[in-house]
Amino acid sequence: MILTNVSFNLLQFLFVKSLVVTNGSVRIPIFSITFVLAALLLTRLTAESKQLKDDNDMFI
């Protein structure tokens, strides 16, 4: 979706002299990016915690 938006805006920019009306917008999915980053952080923390637990279980 983002690539389509960017390509459409680039085409409008290239043909700006021949167009009567030009509208440009950039949409960034902030919620989706934040959700993915939070999921990655949670996964990394969980993996590190599991590795620490496994290391501690080896000593016992």
All heavy atoms as a GROMACS GRO file, in nm:
protein
  475
    1MET      N    1   0.082  -0.119   0.000
    1MET     CA    2   0.000   0.000   0.000
    1MET      C    3   0.087   0.126   0.000
    1MET      O    4   0.058   0.222  -0.071
    1MET     CB    5  -0.091  -0.005   0.123
    1MET     CG    6  -0.202   0.092   0.117
    1MET     SD    7  -0.310   0.045  -0.016
    1MET     CE    8  -0.427   0.171  -0.010
    2ILE      N    9   0.193   0.122   0.081
    2ILE     CA   10   0.282   0.237   0.088
    2ILE      C   11   0.352   0.259  -0.044
    2ILE      O   12   0.364   0.372  -0.092
    2ILE     CB   13   0.384   0.219   0.203
    2ILE    CG1   14   0.312   0.223   0.337
    2ILE    CG2   15   0.491   0.326   0.199
    2ILE    CD1   16   0.400   0.190   0.454
    3LEU      N   17   0.396   0.149  -0.107
    3LEU     CA   18   0.465   0.161  -0.236
    3LEU      C   19   0.372   0.218  -0.343
    3LEU      O   20   0.414   0.298  -0.427
    3LEU     CB   21   0.520   0.026  -0.279
    3LEU     CG   22   0.637  -0.027  -0.197
    3LEU    CD1   23   0.674  -0.166  -0.242
    3LEU    CD2   24   0.755   0.065  -0.205
    4THR      N   25   0.247   0.179  -0.339
    4THR     CA   26   0.150   0.232  -0.434
    4THR      C   27   0.132   0.382  -0.413
    4THR      O   28   0.130   0.459  -0.509
    4THR     CB   29   0.015   0.161  -0.416
    4THR    OG1   30   0.034   0.021  -0.429
    4THR    CG2   31  -0.085   0.207  -0.520
    5ASN      N   32   0.122   0.423  -0.288
    5ASN     CA   33   0.107   0.565  -0.256
    5ASN      C   34   0.228   0.645  -0.302
    5ASN      O   35   0.215   0.752  -0.362
    5ASN     CB   36   0.089   0.582  -0.106
    5ASN     CG   37  -0.044   0.644  -0.071
    5ASN    OD1   38  -0.115   0.690  -0.157
    5ASN    ND2   39  -0.074   0.644   0.056
    6VAL      N   40   0.347   0.592  -0.274
    6VAL     CA   41   0.470   0.662  -0.312
    6VAL      C   42   0.482   0.673  -0.463
    6VAL      O   43   0.514   0.779  -0.517
    6VAL     CB   44   0.593   0.591  -0.252
    6VAL    CG1   45   0.722   0.644  -0.311
    6VAL    CG2   46   0.594   0.606  -0.101
    7SER      N   47   0.452   0.564  -0.534
    7SER     CA   48   0.462   0.568  -0.680
    7SER      C   49   0.359   0.664  -0.740
    7SER      O   50   0.390   0.737  -0.835
    7SER     CB   51   0.447   0.429  -0.739
    7SER     OG   52   0.322   0.374  -0.707
    8PHE      N   53   0.241   0.667  -0.684
    8PHE     CA   54   0.138   0.760  -0.734
    8PHE      C   55   0.182   0.904  -0.713
    8PHE      O   56   0.168   0.989  -0.802
    8PHE     CB   57   0.005   0.733  -0.664
    8PHE     CG   58  -0.106   0.825  -0.709
    8PHE    CD1   59  -0.161   0.812  -0.835
    8PHE    CD2   60  -0.153   0.925  -0.625
    8PHE    CE1   61  -0.262   0.896  -0.877
    8PHE    CE2   62  -0.253   1.010  -0.666
    8PHE     CZ   63  -0.309   0.995  -0.793
    9ASN      N   64   0.237   0.933  -0.596
    9ASN     CA   65   0.284   1.069  -0.568
    9ASN      C   66   0.401   1.107  -0.658
    9ASN      O   67   0.412   1.222  -0.703
    9ASN     CB   68   0.322   1.084  -0.421
    9ASN     CG   69   0.200   1.089  -0.332
    9ASN    OD1   70   0.092   1.127  -0.374
    9ASN    ND2   71   0.218   1.048  -0.207
   10LEU      N   72   0.490   1.012  -0.685
   10LEU     CA   73   0.601   1.039  -0.777
   10LEU      C   74   0.552   1.067  -0.919
   10LEU      O   75   0.602   1.157  -0.987
   10LEU     CB   76   0.699   0.922  -0.778
   10LEU     CG   77   0.791   0.912  -0.656
   10LEU    CD1   78   0.873   0.785  -0.663
   10LEU    CD2   79   0.881   1.033  -0.646
   11LEU      N   80   0.453   0.991  -0.963
   11LEU     CA   81   0.396   1.016  -1.096
   11LEU      C   82   0.331   1.153  -1.103
   11LEU      O   83   0.344   1.224  -1.203
   11LEU     CB   84   0.294   0.907  -1.132
   11LEU     CG   85   0.354   0.772  -1.172
   11LEU    CD1   86   0.243   0.670  -1.188
   11LEU    CD2   87   0.434   0.786  -1.300
   12GLN      N   88   0.261   1.192  -0.998
   12GLN     CA   89   0.202   1.326  -0.995
   12GLN      C   90   0.310   1.433  -0.999
   12GLN      O   91   0.295   1.535  -1.066
   12GLN     CB   92   0.118   1.345  -0.868
   12GLN     CG   93  -0.019   1.284  -0.876
   12GLN     CD   94  -0.103   1.322  -0.756
   12GLN    OE1   95  -0.052   1.357  -0.651
   12GLN    NE2   96  -0.234   1.312  -0.772
   13PHE      N   97   0.420   1.410  -0.930
   13PHE     CA   98   0.528   1.506  -0.930
   13PHE      C   99   0.592   1.519  -1.068
   13PHE      O  100   0.625   1.628  -1.112
   13PHE     CB  101   0.634   1.466  -0.826
   13PHE     CG  102   0.749   1.561  -0.817
   13PHE    CD1  103   0.732   1.686  -0.761
   13PHE    CD2  104   0.873   1.526  -0.864
   13PHE    CE1  105   0.837   1.774  -0.752
   13PHE    CE2  106   0.979   1.612  -0.856
   13PHE     CZ  107   0.962   1.738  -0.800
   14LEU      N  108   0.607   1.405  -1.136
   14LEU     CA  109   0.668   1.408  -1.270
   14LEU      C  110   0.580   1.480  -1.372
   14LEU      O  111   0.630   1.549  -1.460
   14LEU     CB  112   0.697   1.265  -1.317
   14LEU     CG  113   0.809   1.193  -1.243
   14LEU    CD1  114   0.817   1.048  -1.289
   14LEU    CD2  115   0.942   1.262  -1.263
   15PHE      N  116   0.449   1.464  -1.361
   15PHE     CA  117   0.357   1.523  -1.457
   15PHE      C  118   0.285   1.646  -1.400
   15PHE      O  119   0.172   1.677  -1.439
   15PHE     CB  120   0.253   1.419  -1.502
   15PHE     CG  121   0.316   1.303  -1.573
   15PHE    CD1  122   0.322   1.179  -1.512
   15PHE    CD2  123   0.368   1.319  -1.700
   15PHE    CE1  124   0.379   1.072  -1.578
   15PHE    CE2  125   0.426   1.212  -1.766
   15PHE     CZ  126   0.432   1.088  -1.705
   16VAL      N  127   0.349   1.717  -1.309
   16VAL     CA  128   0.284   1.828  -1.239
   16VAL      C  129   0.242   1.940  -1.334
   16VAL      O  130   0.140   2.004  -1.314
   16VAL     CB  131   0.375   1.881  -1.125
   16VAL    CG1  132   0.493   1.957  -1.179
   16VAL    CG2  133   0.295   1.968  -1.031
   17LYS      N  134   0.317   1.964  -1.442
   17LYS     CA  135   0.282   2.073  -1.533
   17LYS      C  136   0.159   2.041  -1.618
   17LYS      O  137   0.086   2.131  -1.658
   17LYS     CB  138   0.400   2.105  -1.623
   17LYS     CG  139   0.515   2.161  -1.542
   17LYS     CD  140   0.622   2.217  -1.629
   17LYS     CE  141   0.736   2.258  -1.539
   17LYS     NZ  142   0.794   2.381  -1.570
   18SER      N  143   0.136   1.913  -1.645
   18SER     CA  144   0.021   1.877  -1.729
   18SER      C  145  -0.105   1.846  -1.648
   18SER      O  146  -0.212   1.830  -1.704
   18SER     CB  147   0.057   1.757  -1.817
   18SER     OG  148   0.086   1.645  -1.738
   19LEU      N  149  -0.093   1.835  -1.516
   19LEU     CA  150  -0.209   1.806  -1.433
   19LEU      C  151  -0.277   1.936  -1.390
   19LEU      O  152  -0.214   2.037  -1.368
   19LEU     CB  153  -0.167   1.729  -1.308
   19LEU     CG  154  -0.114   1.588  -1.331
   19LEU    CD1  155  -0.066   1.529  -1.200
   19LEU    CD2  156  -0.219   1.499  -1.392
   20VAL      N  157  -0.408   1.930  -1.380
   20VAL     CA  158  -0.484   2.046  -1.335
   20VAL      C  159  -0.488   2.052  -1.183
   20VAL      O  160  -0.468   2.157  -1.124
   20VAL     CB  161  -0.628   2.041  -1.393
   20VAL    CG1  162  -0.710   2.157  -1.342
   20VAL    CG2  163  -0.625   2.040  -1.545
   21VAL      N  164  -0.510   1.937  -1.120
   21VAL     CA  165  -0.518   1.930  -0.975
   21VAL      C  166  -0.418   1.826  -0.928
   21VAL      O  167  -0.415   1.715  -0.979
   21VAL     CB  168  -0.660   1.889  -0.929
   21VAL    CG1  169  -0.664   1.872  -0.778
   21VAL    CG2  170  -0.762   1.990  -0.976
   22THR      N  171  -0.336   1.863  -0.832
   22THR     CA  172  -0.241   1.767  -0.775
   22THR      C  173  -0.264   1.758  -0.625
   22THR      O  174  -0.274   1.858  -0.556
   22THR     CB  175  -0.095   1.809  -0.800
   22THR    OG1  176  -0.075   1.938  -0.746
   22THR    CG2  177  -0.062   1.808  -0.947
   23ASN      N  178  -0.278   1.639  -0.579
   23ASN     CA  179  -0.293   1.612  -0.436
   23ASN      C  180  -0.185   1.513  -0.396
   23ASN      O  181  -0.164   1.412  -0.462
   23ASN     CB  182  -0.430   1.551  -0.404
   23ASN     CG  183  -0.542   1.647  -0.430
   23ASN    OD1  184  -0.527   1.767  -0.408
   23ASN    ND2  185  -0.655   1.596  -0.477
   24GLY      N  186  -0.117   1.541  -0.289
   24GLY     CA  187  -0.014   1.450  -0.241
   24GLY      C  188  -0.033   1.421  -0.094
   24GLY      O  189  -0.071   1.509  -0.016
   25SER      N  190  -0.008   1.299  -0.059
   25SER     CA  191  -0.018   1.262   0.082
   25SER      C  192   0.073   1.144   0.108
   25SER      O  193   0.100   1.063   0.020
   25SER     CB  194  -0.162   1.226   0.120
   25SER     OG  195  -0.201   1.110   0.050
   26VAL      N  196   0.121   1.137   0.230
   26VAL     CA  197   0.203   1.025   0.273
   26VAL      C  198   0.138   0.967   0.397
   26VAL      O  199   0.114   1.039   0.494
   26VAL     CB  200   0.347   1.071   0.305
   26VAL    CG1  201   0.430   0.957   0.358
   26VAL    CG2  202   0.411   1.132   0.182
   27ARG      N  203   0.110   0.840   0.390
   27ARG     CA  204   0.047   0.772   0.504
   27ARG      C  205   0.146   0.673   0.563
   27ARG      O  206   0.194   0.584   0.493
   27ARG     CB  207  -0.080   0.699   0.460
   27ARG     CG  208  -0.186   0.793   0.411
   27ARG     CD  209  -0.310   0.720   0.370
   27ARG     NE  210  -0.404   0.813   0.312
   27ARG     CZ  211  -0.514   0.777   0.253
   27ARG    NH1  212  -0.546   0.650   0.243
   27ARG    NH2  213  -0.596   0.868   0.202
   28ILE      N  214   0.175   0.691   0.689
   28ILE     CA  215   0.266   0.601   0.759
   28ILE      C  216   0.186   0.527   0.865
   28ILE      O  217   0.126   0.591   0.952
   28ILE     CB  218   0.381   0.681   0.823
   28ILE    CG1  219   0.458   0.757   0.716
   28ILE    CG2  220   0.475   0.587   0.899
   28ILE    CD1  221   0.561   0.852   0.770
   29PRO      N  222   0.185   0.395   0.858
   29PRO     CA  223   0.107   0.318   0.954
   29PRO      C  224   0.177   0.311   1.091
   29PRO      O  225   0.242   0.213   1.125
   29PRO     CB  226   0.097   0.180   0.889
   29PRO     CG  227   0.219   0.172   0.804
   29PRO     CD  228   0.247   0.310   0.757
   30ILE      N  229   0.162   0.416   1.170
   30ILE     CA  230   0.231   0.427   1.299
   30ILE      C  231   0.189   0.315   1.394
   30ILE      O  232   0.274   0.254   1.460
   30ILE     CB  233   0.202   0.564   1.364
   30ILE    CG1  234   0.251   0.678   1.274
   30ILE    CG2  235   0.263   0.574   1.502
   30ILE    CD1  236   0.399   0.689   1.262
   31PHE      N  237   0.060   0.285   1.401
   31PHE     CA  238   0.013   0.182   1.493
   31PHE      C  239   0.073   0.046   1.456
   31PHE      O  240   0.118  -0.028   1.545
   31PHE     CB  241  -0.140   0.174   1.492
   31PHE     CG  242  -0.193   0.068   1.583
   31PHE    CD1  243  -0.192   0.086   1.721
   31PHE    CD2  244  -0.244  -0.050   1.533
   31PHE    CE1  245  -0.240  -0.011   1.806
   31PHE    CE2  246  -0.292  -0.148   1.616
   31PHE     CZ  247  -0.290  -0.129   1.754
   32SER      N  248   0.076   0.013   1.328
   32SER     CA  249   0.130  -0.117   1.285
   32SER      C  250   0.279  -0.126   1.315
   32SER      O  251   0.327  -0.229   1.362
   32SER     CB  252   0.106  -0.138   1.136
   32SER     OG  253  -0.031  -0.140   1.109
   33ILE      N  254   0.352  -0.019   1.288
   33ILE     CA  255   0.496  -0.020   1.314
   33ILE      C  256   0.522  -0.034   1.464
   33ILE      O  257   0.609  -0.111   1.506
   33ILE     CB  258   0.560   0.108   1.257
   33ILE    CG1  259   0.556   0.105   1.104
   33ILE    CG2  260   0.704   0.123   1.306
   33ILE    CD1  261   0.596   0.234   1.039
   34THR      N  262   0.446   0.038   1.546
   34THR     CA  263   0.462   0.030   1.690
   34THR      C  264   0.429  -0.110   1.741
   34THR      O  265   0.500  -0.165   1.826
   34THR     CB  266   0.370   0.132   1.760
   34THR    OG1  267   0.398   0.262   1.706
   34THR    CG2  268   0.390   0.133   1.910
   35PHE      N  269   0.325  -0.170   1.689
   35PHE     CA  270   0.286  -0.306   1.729
   35PHE      C  271   0.395  -0.407   1.694
   35PHE      O  272   0.430  -0.492   1.776
   35PHE     CB  273   0.153  -0.345   1.663
   35PHE     CG  274   0.110  -0.484   1.696
   35PHE    CD1  275   0.057  -0.513   1.821
   35PHE    CD2  276   0.122  -0.586   1.604
   35PHE    CE1  277   0.017  -0.641   1.854
   35PHE    CE2  278   0.083  -0.714   1.634
   35PHE     CZ  279   0.030  -0.742   1.760
   36VAL      N  280   0.450  -0.397   1.575
   36VAL     CA  281   0.554  -0.491   1.533
   36VAL      C  282   0.680  -0.473   1.619
   36VAL      O  283   0.741  -0.572   1.661
   36VAL     CB  284   0.587  -0.472   1.383
   36VAL    CG1  285   0.713  -0.546   1.343
   36VAL    CG2  286   0.470  -0.520   1.299
   37LEU      N  287   0.719  -0.348   1.645
   37LEU     CA  288   0.836  -0.326   1.730
   37LEU      C  289   0.814  -0.377   1.871
   37LEU      O  290   0.904  -0.438   1.931
   37LEU     CB  291   0.870  -0.176   1.732
   37LEU     CG  292   0.931  -0.121   1.604
   37LEU    CD1  293   0.951   0.030   1.617
   37LEU    CD2  294   1.063  -0.189   1.573
   38ALA      N  295   0.696  -0.358   1.926
   38ALA     CA  296   0.665  -0.410   2.060
   38ALA      C  297   0.669  -0.562   2.061
   38ALA      O  298   0.722  -0.623   2.156
   38ALA     CB  299   0.529  -0.359   2.106
   39ALA      N  300   0.616  -0.625   1.957
   39ALA     CA  301   0.619  -0.771   1.950
   39ALA      C  302   0.763  -0.822   1.939
   39ALA      O  303   0.798  -0.923   2.003
   39ALA     CB  304   0.537  -0.818   1.830
   40LEU      N  305   0.846  -0.754   1.862
   40LEU     CA  306   0.986  -0.795   1.850
   40LEU      C  307   1.060  -0.780   1.983
   40LEU      O  308   1.138  -0.868   2.022
   40LEU     CB  309   1.056  -0.714   1.741
   40LEU     CG  310   1.020  -0.748   1.598
   40LEU    CD1  311   1.083  -0.648   1.502
   40LEU    CD2  312   1.064  -0.889   1.563
   41LEU      N  313   1.036  -0.670   2.054
   41LEU     CA  314   1.100  -0.651   2.184
   41LEU      C  315   1.054  -0.757   2.285
   41LEU      O  316   1.136  -0.811   2.359
   41LEU     CB  317   1.068  -0.511   2.237
   41LEU     CG  318   1.148  -0.398   2.175
   41LEU    CD1  319   1.093  -0.264   2.224
   41LEU    CD2  320   1.294  -0.410   2.209
   42LEU      N  321   0.925  -0.785   2.287
   42LEU     CA  322   0.873  -0.885   2.379
   42LEU      C  323   0.931  -1.023   2.348
   42LEU      O  324   0.968  -1.098   2.438
   42LEU     CB  325   0.720  -0.888   2.372
   42LEU     CG  326   0.650  -0.982   2.469
   42LEU    CD1  327   0.679  -0.938   2.613
   42LEU    CD2  328   0.501  -0.981   2.443
   43THR      N  329   0.943  -1.055   2.220
   43THR     CA  330   1.000  -1.184   2.179
   43THR      C  331   1.146  -1.193   2.221
   43THR      O  332   1.190  -1.296   2.273
   43THR     CB  333   0.988  -1.201   2.027
   43THR    OG1  334   0.851  -1.190   1.990
   43THR    CG2  335   1.041  -1.335   1.983
   44ARG      N  336   1.220  -1.086   2.201
   44ARG     CA  337   1.362  -1.086   2.239
   44ARG      C  338   1.378  -1.100   2.391
   44ARG      O  339   1.463  -1.174   2.438
   44ARG     CB  340   1.430  -0.960   2.191
   44ARG     CG  341   1.579  -0.960   2.222
   44ARG     CD  342   1.651  -0.858   2.145
   44ARG     NE  343   1.646  -0.896   2.005
   44ARG     CZ  344   1.714  -0.836   1.910
   44ARG    NH1  345   1.791  -0.734   1.940
   44ARG    NH2  346   1.705  -0.874   1.785
   45LEU      N  347   1.296  -1.027   2.467
   45LEU     CA  348   1.303  -1.038   2.613
   45LEU      C  349   1.268  -1.178   2.661
   45LEU      O  350   1.330  -1.233   2.752
   45LEU     CB  351   1.210  -0.935   2.678
   45LEU     CG  352   1.256  -0.791   2.673
   45LEU    CD1  353   1.145  -0.699   2.725
   45LEU    CD2  354   1.382  -0.772   2.756
   46THR      N  355   1.168  -1.238   2.598
   46THR     CA  356   1.128  -1.374   2.635
   46THR      C  357   1.239  -1.473   2.604
   46THR      O  358   1.269  -1.562   2.684
   46THR     CB  359   0.999  -1.413   2.561
   46THR    OG1  360   0.898  -1.316   2.589
   46THR    CG2  361   0.950  -1.549   2.602
   47ALA      N  362   1.303  -1.459   2.489
   47ALA     CA  363   1.412  -1.549   2.451
   47ALA      C  364   1.530  -1.534   2.546
   47ALA      O  365   1.591  -1.635   2.587
   47ALA     CB  366   1.455  -1.521   2.308
   48GLU      N  367   1.564  -1.410   2.584
   48GLU     CA  368   1.674  -1.390   2.678
   48GLU      C  369   1.641  -1.448   2.815
   48GLU      O  370   1.727  -1.508   2.880
   48GLU     CB  371   1.706  -1.241   2.689
   48GLU     CG  372   1.775  -1.184   2.568
   48GLU     CD  373   1.799  -1.035   2.579
   48GLU    OE1  374   1.762  -0.975   2.683
   48GLU    OE2  375   1.853  -0.977   2.483
   49SER      N  376   1.516  -1.432   2.859
   49SER     CA  377   1.475  -1.487   2.987
   49SER      C  378   1.482  -1.639   2.986
   49SER      O  379   1.527  -1.701   3.084
   49SER     CB  380   1.333  -1.443   3.022
   49SER     OG  381   1.329  -1.305   3.041
   50LYS      N  382   1.441  -1.700   2.877
   50LYS     CA  383   1.446  -1.845   2.866
   50LYS      C  384   1.591  -1.893   2.867
   50LYS      O  385   1.623  -1.993   2.932
   50LYS     CB  386   1.376  -1.893   2.740
   50LYS     CG  387   1.372  -2.044   2.728
   50LYS     CD  388   1.304  -2.088   2.602
   50LYS     CE  389   1.296  -2.236   2.584
   50LYS     NZ  390   1.396  -2.318   2.644
   51GLN      N  391   1.678  -1.823   2.799
   51GLN     CA  392   1.819  -1.861   2.797
   51GLN      C  393   1.881  -1.849   2.937
   51GLN      O  394   1.955  -1.937   2.980
   51GLN     CB  395   1.897  -1.775   2.698
   51GLN     CG  396   2.042  -1.817   2.683
   51GLN     CD  397   2.116  -1.730   2.583
   51GLN    OE1  398   2.063  -1.630   2.536
   51GLN    NE2  399   2.237  -1.769   2.553
   52LEU      N  400   1.847  -1.741   3.009
   52LEU     CA  401   1.896  -1.727   3.146
   52LEU      C  402   1.844  -1.839   3.236
   52LEU      O  403   1.918  -1.893   3.318
   52LEU     CB  404   1.852  -1.592   3.202
   52LEU     CG  405   1.947  -1.475   3.179
   52LEU    CD1  406   1.881  -1.345   3.225
   52LEU    CD2  407   2.077  -1.495   3.250
   53LYS      N  408   1.717  -1.873   3.220
   53LYS     CA  409   1.659  -1.981   3.302
   53LYS      C  410   1.728  -2.113   3.271
   53LYS      O  411   1.761  -2.190   3.361
   53LYS     CB  412   1.510  -1.993   3.275
   53LYS     CG  413   1.443  -2.098   3.361
   53LYS     CD  414   1.298  -2.115   3.324
   53LYS     CE  415   1.230  -2.221   3.405
   53LYS     NZ  416   1.287  -2.354   3.393
   54ASP      N  417   1.753  -2.141   3.143
   54ASP     CA  418   1.820  -2.265   3.106
   54ASP      C  419   1.963  -2.269   3.162
   54ASP      O  420   2.009  -2.374   3.208
   54ASP     CB  421   1.824  -2.280   2.953
   54ASP     CG  422   1.686  -2.307   2.895
   54ASP    OD1  423   1.594  -2.346   2.971
   54ASP    OD2  424   1.668  -2.288   2.773
   55ASP      N  425   2.032  -2.156   3.158
   55ASP     CA  426   2.167  -2.149   3.214
   55ASP      C  427   2.165  -2.174   3.365
   55ASP      O  428   2.250  -2.245   3.419
   55ASP     CB  429   2.233  -2.014   3.184
   55ASP     CG  430   2.274  -1.999   3.038
   55ASP    OD1  431   2.279  -2.101   2.968
   55ASP    OD2  432   2.301  -1.884   2.997
   56ASN      N  433   2.067  -2.113   3.432
   56ASN     CA  434   2.056  -2.133   3.578
   56ASN      C  435   2.018  -2.276   3.611
   56ASN      O  436   2.066  -2.331   3.712
   56ASN     CB  437   1.953  -2.037   3.637
   56ASN     CG  438   2.005  -1.897   3.645
   56ASN    OD1  439   2.126  -1.874   3.644
   56ASN    ND2  440   1.914  -1.800   3.652
   57ASP      N  441   1.936  -2.340   3.530
   57ASP     CA  442   1.896  -2.479   3.556
   57ASP      C  443   2.014  -2.574   3.538
   57ASP      O  444   2.018  -2.681   3.599
   57ASP     CB  445   1.781  -2.519   3.464
   57ASP     CG  446   1.649  -2.456   3.505
   57ASP    OD1  447   1.640  -2.407   3.619
   57ASP    OD2  448   1.556  -2.456   3.421
   58MET      N  449   2.111  -2.539   3.457
   58MET     CA  450   2.228  -2.624   3.436
   58MET      C  451   2.315  -2.630   3.563
   58MET      O  452   2.379  -2.731   3.590
   58MET     CB  453   2.313  -2.575   3.319
   58MET     CG  454   2.250  -2.603   3.183
   58MET     SD  455   2.346  -2.537   3.047
   58MET     CE  456   2.508  -2.605   3.077
   59PHE      N  457   2.318  -2.524   3.641
   59PHE     CA  458   2.401  -2.520   3.761
   59PHE      C  459   2.339  -2.595   3.877
   59PHE      O  460   2.408  -2.638   3.968
   59PHE     CB  461   2.429  -2.374   3.803
   59PHE     CG  462   2.521  -2.303   3.709
   59PHE    CD1  463   2.478  -2.194   3.637
   59PHE    CD2  464   2.652  -2.347   3.693
   59PHE    CE1  465   2.563  -2.129   3.550
   59PHE    CE2  466   2.738  -2.282   3.606
   59PHE     CZ  467   2.693  -2.173   3.535
   60ILE      N  468   2.208  -2.606   3.875
   60ILE     CA  469   2.140  -2.668   3.989
   60ILE      C  470   2.144  -2.819   3.980
   60ILE      O  471   2.160  -2.890   3.900
   60ILE     CB  472   1.993  -2.620   3.998
   60ILE    CG1  473   1.996  -2.472   4.031
   60ILE    CG2  474   1.917  -2.696   4.103
   60ILE    CD1  475   1.859  -2.407   4.032
   0.00000   0.00000   0.00000
